[in-house]
Amino acid sequence: MRRVFVLLAVCSVALAGAVGAEAQTIQEIQEAIAAAGAHWTAGDNEAWQRYAVEGQRLSDVDFALLNSVGDVFQPLGMKDLPATLDWRNMNGKNYVTPVKDQGQCGACWAFATVGPIESHIAIAEKLNNPQIDLSEQELLSCCTLPGCEQGCSGGFTTSSYDFARDTGLFDEACLPYRHNDTIPCDTRCSDWQKRVYKIDSWAFVGPGMQGFFPTSAEIMEALQQGPLGTSMIVYKDFESYTGGIYTTVVGTYEGMHAVTIIGYNSDQQYWICKNSWGTGWGEDGFFEIAWGAGEIGMFTILPQYTSDGPPPSDDDNDDNDNDNDNDVADDDSAHVGGNNHTTTTKTLGCQ
């Protein structure tokens, strides 16, 4: 089944309203955290210097509406989900690629597309500590779908996931990230078509109109398959986050932001997320956020990837698949979460 949704652009920064008073200093935020009894810490970091101190902002976006068609992930109401999940440590293996930095470009939508897809490739191919590094710049420079053309001024994750499905994403070395949306697409590597990874499809998490705001149970169930792209609202205090379980305590509305959810803790009710503000922010670039804080979970997207796998290594033996075998075409266990897709896509060859 396919449904039509109307989505908003993400990554814009336009002041509109406030939560409590506007904090101007780290000390004021720390005092607000203490007064609220919140369980996170604030401090000076790269994002705070970039946005709050230097006054650098992303360009405003008109919050244009976009009609987008996507599959709907239908939760099964699974029982006995694990109380905690973290794709950085799944049975001792890490399927999350390193944190990146979007810099002064409002390309969070591109990073929240590439990040989950990198992890789903790693899960399918059983790649521990994956070195997959796909190109966000490709989305800025080469995606011409409505919703991509705003580039550093914000974008639509629906459009970028459409692009990842229909055209595919090549590696970072083919077109490195330059914090700039004016880099021509034709500066990409000449053999880019041989370096493309494609997803089979993508799906909104949550049935029907709940795709705008899926429940925590629906997000938890989707996370059993792998990391998810999602959106949230950023308030000024979030820029000072250095650790703990974030909840908004003070500060103006700064805009929409897209991130990657990589896990959860259902006992303490928080999500574990990967941001795109570099490793000098948060917990080495990651953060924990209470369920519902900053409206986290809006427009949550699950990419779905099944493939023939990368070219097999010399010692590959299809008759004896194991964790060291990187050809998973005949290994159903590679399709984490019971992915029902039966078609495959050629990931490292011409389409």
N, C-alpha and C positions, 0 to 999 in steps of 0.2 A: 504494500500500500504506500502511496505517496501523498503527502499533504502540502498545502501551500501556506507559508508563514510570511509575516511582514516583520523585518528586523531593523534594528537601528545600527548606525555606524558605531564602532568602538575606537578608542584611543584619542578621542577629542579631549581638549582641556578648555572648559568654559565655565567660569564661576557662576553658580546658580544655587543660592541657598546655603545653609550652614548647619552643622551639628554643634550646638552649643556655641561658645565663643570661638573666634578665630585665634589660634595659637600662633605666635610669632617666633618663639624660641623653643629649643629642645627642653629647657627647664620648665616652661609652661606646659608642654606636653607631658613631661614626667610627673608634674604635679597633678595634672588631670587624670593620668593613669592611676596614681595613688588614691585620689579622691573617689574614683569610680570603682576601686578594688579590682581593676583589670589585671590580667595575668600575662602581660607582655612588657618588653623594655624598649625604650627609645634612646637614640643616640645619634651622634654625627656620623654620617656615612656618605658614600658617593652620590646617592640619589638626593639626599637632603642638600648637599652642596650644589648639585646641578639645578634642582628645581626651586628649593626654598631660599637658598642664600644668593645664588647668582641670578635668580629671577628668570631663568630660561624656561620657556613654556613651549608646548607643542601648539601648532596652529589650531584655531577653532574650526569646528565642523558644523555644518547646518543640520545635523541629525536627519539627513534625508532618509526616506523610507525606501525599502527595496523588497520587491516580491521575489521570494526564493523558494525553490522546490527541493525538498529533501526527504529521505526516508525517515521513518520514525522507529527508534529502538523501543521495542515493546518489552518492558520488564515482565518477568515471569512470576514476580512475587516470591523470589527464592528465599528459603528459610535457612537459618543457621549460617548466615554469612559470617566470615571471620570478624572478630571485634576490631581488629586493626589490619591495615594493609598499607604497604609501602613498596612501590615498584623499584626502589633502590635496593631493596633487600627482600627478594622473593626466593625463599629457600636458599639463602646465601648468595644469590645472584642479583646483579644490578642491571636493569633494563632502561635506565634513564640516562640520556646523553648530557654532557656538561652544560652548565648555565652559560648563556650568552648575554650580550649587552646591546640593546637597541639604540643606545646613545640619544642624540638629540633629534631622532626621527620617530614619529608616532607610528611605528611599525609593529606594535604589540600584536596586532591581528595576524601578521605573518609569522611571528615567533610562536604564537599559540596555535598555529597550523602545523608548522614544521616540527615543533617539539613532540607533540603526541604521535605524529606519523613516524618520526625517528624511532620512538619507543616501540610502536607496533611492528615495525620492521624487525627490530632487535628481538622482540618476543617470538615472532614467527620463525625467525632464522636461528633462534637460540643463541644469541650473541651476548655473552656476559661482558659488562663494562663496554658497551658498544662505542665504537669510534665513528659511527655513521654521522656525517655532518652535511646536512642538506642546505641548500641556498635560500635564505630569506630574500636576498637581493633579486632572485629570479621573480618572486612574486611582485616586488616593487617595480621591476624593470620590464617584465614580460607579460604579466597578467593584464589583459585589456578588458576583462569582464566588468560590468557595472558593479561598483563597490571596491574595485582594486585601484581605479584610476586616481583616487585621492592620495595614495601612497603614504608619504610621511605625515599627512594630515588626518590619518585614520582610515579604516577600511572595514570590510565585512568578512568575517570568518566564513560565512556561507560561500562567498565568491571564491575565496582562496582554497577552500576544500573542493569546490567544483573544479578549479584549475588543477589541483593535485590529482583528481580523479581522471580528468579528460586529457590533460597535457602531461602531467607528471612533474616531479621535482628532481633536478640534477644536484650534484654535489657542490659544496661550498667553493671548492677550488675552481670550478667551472666559471663561476661569477661571484667573487667574494663580496661580502657585505660592506657597504661604504657609507652607511648612515645618510643616504641620498637617494631621492626618487627620480633623479634626472639622468641616471646612468643608462645609456641605450641598451636595449636587449641584445643588439647585434654584437656587443662586446663580449658575449658569452663564448665559451670554448667552441671550437668548430665541430667537435664530435659530441656535442651535448645530447643528441638523440640516443647515443649508446650508453649514456650515463644516467638515464632517467629511472626513478622509482615512481610507480603509480599505485594509488589505493584503488580498491574495487568500488568503494562507495563510502558514504558517510551518513550518519543518522543523528537526528536530534534525540536527546535523552528525555524521555517522558512522552506519554501518549497525547495526541491531540494538541490543544492549545497549551497544555501544561509544558510543552517544549520550551516556552518562555521561562518558566520557573519550575523545573522538575523538583520533586521531593528528594530529601536526603536518601531515602531508601532506594529511589530510582538511580540516583547517582552512584550510590554504593554498589548496586548490582552491575551497572555498566562498567565500573572500575575493575570488576573481576576480569574483564577482557583486556584492559590496559588503560593507560593514561588518557585523559579527556581534555579537549579545549573548552574553555569557559570564559565568561565575562563577569566583571564586578564593577562597583563604583569605588573610585579612589577619593578618599578625603585626605586633607593635608597631613594629618598625623601619621598616615600610612607610610609616607616618604621617610619618616624617621625610624621606622621599625628595625630593631636589631635582634629580636628573638622573642619566643613565647607564643601564646595563642592570641592573635590579634582580634580586637574588637574596637570599633570606632569610639573615641572618647571626646575628641575636640577637633575643630577645624572645618574649613569650607570644603564644599564639593569641588573636586578638581577635574572630574571627567570620568568617562568609561575607560576600562582597561581590560585586556584579554590576557589570560594566563593559562598554565597547564596544571590540571589536578593530577597528582601522582599517587595519592593515597588518602587514608582517613584514620581516625580513632573514634569509634562509635561510643565508647564509654565516656570520653571527655568531649565528644561532639565537635570535632574540628576536622578540617580538610588539610592535607599536606599539598603544597603547591610549589611549582617551579616558576619563577618570575624571569623577566628579560631585562633586568637592570644591573647585570654584572654580579660577580661574586663579592664585591665590596658592600653590597646591600643585604640586609636580612641575615639569615643563617646560611652564609656562603651562597647567597642567591636564591635560597628556598625560604618558604614561610609557612607557618601554621595559621589558620584563620577559623574562627568559630563559625559554626553553621549559621547562615543568615547574615553574618556581618558583611557590610558593604554589598548586600544583595548578591553575594557570591553564588554562582550556579546558574546565572542567567544565560540562556542560549548555549547550553552545554552540548558539545558535539563529540560523538564517538566515531573515529575513522575505522574503517574495516579493510583489513589488508590480508590477502592470501596470495601466495606467489610461488613460482617455480624455484625461488631462492637464487642467491648469487652463484656464479660459476663454481662447481665443486672443486675442492682441493685435490691434489694429486693422490692423496691417500683415501679419498672418499669412496665409500662402499655402500651402495644403495641397498644391498642385501643385509646389511648389518648397521642400521641407523642407530646413532647414539648421540649423546650430548656434544660430542666433538665433531659431528657430521653436519656440515653446513648446507647440505642439500635436503630440504624438507618436503619436496614435492610429494613423496609417498609416506610422509610421517604425520598422521592425523593428530598426534599429540602436540604438534607445534601450533595448532590453531587454538590458542588459549581461549577459554570461555565458551567453547562449543560453537564457534562461528559456523553458520550454516551455508555460507557461500560455497558454491561448487566450482565457479569459474576461477581461472587464475590469470595473472597478468605477467608479462615479461618485464622484469624490473631493470635489467642491465643490458638491454638490446634495443634495436630499432623497433618502433611500433608498426 
